[in-house]
């Protein structure tokens, strides 16, 4: 690997704090100077008594689906709090990062997870979750507060009994002027921003709008190129006011984000 491809580029990493380090380390391997500014803060949610009662007998659950690494991190403990996991319980994740987190915490990979695309659509396309195998089965989806309904709705249409376990919430962090000024001050400090969700994109803009320096900060923000993970995010960024090139990474993985930065560097610098 050529280690100077991103030499001296300052890349703003917006992942939640506990997820930012691997991306920062990878960027540093290419010569970049990452700057960490989490735009989403993750906090656990205490399960309701009603749902704790559901988890008290894991033999009644057929599938446990974890939609993110955070869902694994905050969902495994309550799932294990009453019993060891029965062999009949199928563990499911949407992405590779969630699968690796499960392996880290449980010492085993999930029984079911998509290999190529890491989203609800890819998971629902797997043979293991078709109607003949989920009809009348009890499925618990571990996730954050709120989110897409496609997975649960589709599984219900296939005859499954689906319950949500919302085990964490995403909130917008707060930053002082002394924390934001070195990044969005009058002189250009950041060469590119990596951002992996629409929520994070809107949070970033909202953070700056809440400051007394919002006009000057936003003027700087609109001039910074982005790496995003969907066409929808690109369109949203353009509507918000971003004017520089926006690269769409092919996945939300750390390597895919770095590849997006590399592609931008190649296109701009040749």
C-alpha positions in Angstrom: 0.0 0.0 0.0 1.3 3.4 -0.9 1.3 5.4 2.3 1.5 8.9 1.0 -1.5 9.0 -1.3 -3.4 11.4 1.0 -0.3 13.1 2.4 -1.2 16.1 4.6 -4.9 16.0 3.7 -7.0 17.0 6.7 -10.1 14.7 6.6 -13.0 15.4 9.0 -14.3 12.1 10.5 -17.8 12.4 11.8 -18.5 8.9 13.0 -19.6 8.4 16.7 -16.6 8.7 19.0 -16.2 5.0 19.8 -16.4 4.1 16.0 -14.1 6.8 14.7 -10.7 5.4 15.7 -10.5 2.6 13.1 -11.3 5.1 10.3 -8.8 7.6 11.6 -6.1 5.0 11.8 -6.7 3.8 8.3 -6.6 7.4 7.0 -3.3 7.9 8.8 -1.9 4.9 7.0 -2.4 6.8 3.7 -0.7 9.9 5.1 -3.8 11.8 6.0 -4.3 14.0 9.1 -7.7 13.0 10.3 -9.7 15.3 12.5 -12.4 13.7 14.7 -15.7 15.5 15.2 -18.5 13.1 16.0 -21.9 14.4 14.9 -23.9 11.7 16.5 -23.6 10.6 20.1 -24.7 7.1 21.1 -26.4 6.5 24.5 -27.9 3.3 25.8 -31.6 3.0 26.6 -32.9 1.0 29.6 -35.2 -1.7 28.4 -38.8 -1.5 29.5 -40.1 -4.1 32.1 -42.4 -5.4 29.3 -39.5 -6.2 27.0 -37.3 -7.5 29.8 -40.0 -10.0 30.4 -39.9 -11.1 26.7 -36.1 -11.6 27.0 -36.5 -13.6 30.2 -37.2 -16.7 28.1 -35.0 -16.6 25.0 -36.3 -20.1 24.1 -39.4 -18.3 22.8 -37.4 -16.2 20.4 -36.5 -17.7 17.0 -34.5 -14.9 15.4 -32.5 -12.0 17.0 -31.7 -9.4 14.4 -29.1 -6.7 15.1 -29.2 -3.8 12.7 -25.8 -2.2 13.6 -22.7 -2.6 15.7 -24.3 -0.4 18.4 -27.3 -2.7 18.4 -25.0 -5.6 19.1 -23.0 -3.7 21.7 -26.1 -2.6 23.7 -28.4 -5.6 22.9 -26.2 -8.6 23.8 -26.1 -7.9 27.5 -29.9 -7.9 28.0 -30.2 -10.9 25.7 -27.8 -12.8 27.9 -29.0 -11.5 31.2 -31.4 -14.4 32.0 -30.1 -17.4 30.1 -27.4 -18.8 27.9 -28.5 -18.5 24.3 -30.5 -21.6 23.1 -29.1 -23.4 20.1 -32.4 -22.8 18.3 -32.0 -19.0 18.4 -30.7 -17.7 15.0 -28.5 -14.6 15.4 -28.7 -12.2 12.4 -26.8 -9.1 11.5 -27.2 -6.7 8.6 -23.5 -5.9 8.0 -20.0 -7.2 8.3 -19.2 -4.7 11.1 -22.1 -6.0 13.2 -21.0 -9.5 12.5 -17.5 -8.8 13.7 -18.9 -7.1 16.8 -21.0 -10.1 17.6 -17.9 -12.4 17.2 -16.0 -10.1 19.5 -18.6 -10.3 22.2 -19.8 -13.8 21.8 -17.0 -15.6 20.2 -19.1 -16.6 17.2 -20.3 -15.2 13.9 -24.0 -14.7 13.3 -26.0 -17.5 11.7 -27.3 -15.2 9.0 -25.9 -12.1 7.4 -25.5 -10.7 3.9 -22.1 -10.8 2.2 -22.2 -8.1 -0.4 -24.6 -5.3 0.5 -25.2 -4.2 4.0 -28.8 -3.1 4.3 -32.3 -4.3 5.0 -33.0 -5.1 1.4 -30.0 -7.4 1.1 -30.9 -9.1 4.4 -34.5 -9.6 3.2 -33.3 -11.2 0.0 -31.5 -14.0 1.7 -33.1 -17.5 1.5 -32.9 -17.9 5.3 -35.5 -15.1 5.8 -38.1 -16.1 3.2 -41.7 -16.7 4.1 -41.4 -20.5 4.4 -38.8 -20.1 7.1 -40.1 -17.1 9.1 -43.8 -17.7 9.1 -45.2 -17.8 12.6 -41.6 -17.3 14.0 -40.8 -14.9 16.8 -38.3 -12.2 15.7 -36.7 -9.5 17.9 -35.0 -6.6 16.1 -32.4 -4.9 18.2 -31.9 -1.3 17.0 -31.7 2.3 17.9 -34.6 4.5 18.8 -36.6 5.1 15.5 -35.3 4.1 12.1 -36.6 2.4 9.0 -39.6 0.2 9.1 -38.9 -1.9 6.0 -37.3 -4.8 7.7 -40.1 -5.3 10.3 -42.9 -4.6 7.9 -41.6 -7.1 5.3 -41.1 -9.8 7.9 -44.6 -9.3 9.2 -45.9 -9.6 5.7 -44.1 -12.9 5.5 -46.0 -14.1 8.6 -43.4 -13.4 11.3 -44.2 -12.0 14.8 -41.8 -9.1 15.1 -40.9 -7.1 18.2 -38.5 -4.1 18.5 -35.8 -3.9 21.2 -34.7 -0.3 21.0 -31.5 -0.4 23.0 -29.8 2.9 22.2 -30.5 6.4 21.0 -28.7 8.8 18.8 -28.4 12.4 20.0 -26.8 15.5 18.6 -23.7 16.4 20.6 -22.8 20.0 21.6 -19.5 21.8 20.9 -18.0 25.0 22.1 -16.5 27.7 19.9 -13.0 26.6 21.0 -13.7 23.2 19.5 -15.3 24.4 16.3 -13.1 27.4 15.5 -10.0 25.4 14.5 -12.1 23.4 12.0 -14.5 26.0 10.6 -12.7 29.3 11.2 -12.0 31.8 8.5 -9.0 30.0 7.1 -9.6 26.7 5.3 -8.6 23.9 7.6 -10.4 20.8 6.3 -9.9 19.3 2.9 -12.7 16.7 2.9 -15.5 15.4 5.2 -16.6 11.7 5.5 -20.1 11.2 6.6 -22.2 8.1 6.6 -25.8 9.0 7.4 -28.4 11.7 6.6 -28.9 12.2 10.3 -25.2 12.9 10.7 -25.3 15.3 7.7 -28.2 17.3 9.2 -26.6 17.3 12.6 -23.4 18.7 11.3 -25.2 21.6 9.7 -27.4 22.1 12.8 -24.3 22.2 15.0 -22.9 25.2 13.1 -26.3 26.9 12.9 -26.5 27.0 16.6 -23.3 29.0 17.0 -22.9 32.8 17.0 -20.4 32.3 14.1 -22.9 30.3 12.0 -22.6 32.6 9.0 -18.8 32.3 8.7 -18.8 28.6 9.7 -21.4 27.6 7.2 -19.6 29.6 4.5 -16.5 27.4 5.1 -18.6 24.2 5.3 -20.3 24.7 1.9 -16.8 24.8 0.3 -15.6 21.4 1.7 -15.9 18.3 -0.6 -17.7 15.3 0.9 -17.6 11.5 0.9 -21.1 10.1 1.5 -22.6 6.7 1.1 -25.8 7.1 -0.9 -27.1 9.2 -3.8 -29.9 10.4 -1.5 -27.3 11.9 0.8 -25.5 13.6 -2.1 -28.8 15.2 -3.1 -29.5 16.2 0.4 -26.1 17.8 0.8 -26.6 19.8 -2.4 -30.0 21.1 -1.3 -28.4 22.1 2.1 -25.8 24.2 0.3 -22.7 22.1 -0.3 -21.1 23.3 -3.6 -18.0 21.2 -4.0 -17.6 17.7 -5.4 -19.5 14.9 -3.5 -18.1 11.4 -3.8 -20.4 8.5 -3.2 -18.6 5.6 -1.5 -19.9 2.2 -2.5 -20.4 1.1 1.1 -20.3 2.6 4.6 -17.2 0.7 5.5 -14.0 2.4 6.6 -12.1 1.2 3.5 -14.9 2.3 1.2 -14.8 5.8 2.7 -11.0 5.9 2.3 -11.4 4.7 -1.3 -13.8 7.6 -1.9 -11.2 10.1 -0.6 -8.6 8.5 -2.8 -10.8 8.8 -5.8 -11.4 12.4 -5.1 -7.6 13.0 -4.7 -7.0 11.2 -8.0 -9.6 13.2 -9.9 -8.5 16.5 -8.5 -4.7 16.1 -8.5 -4.4 13.5 -11.3 
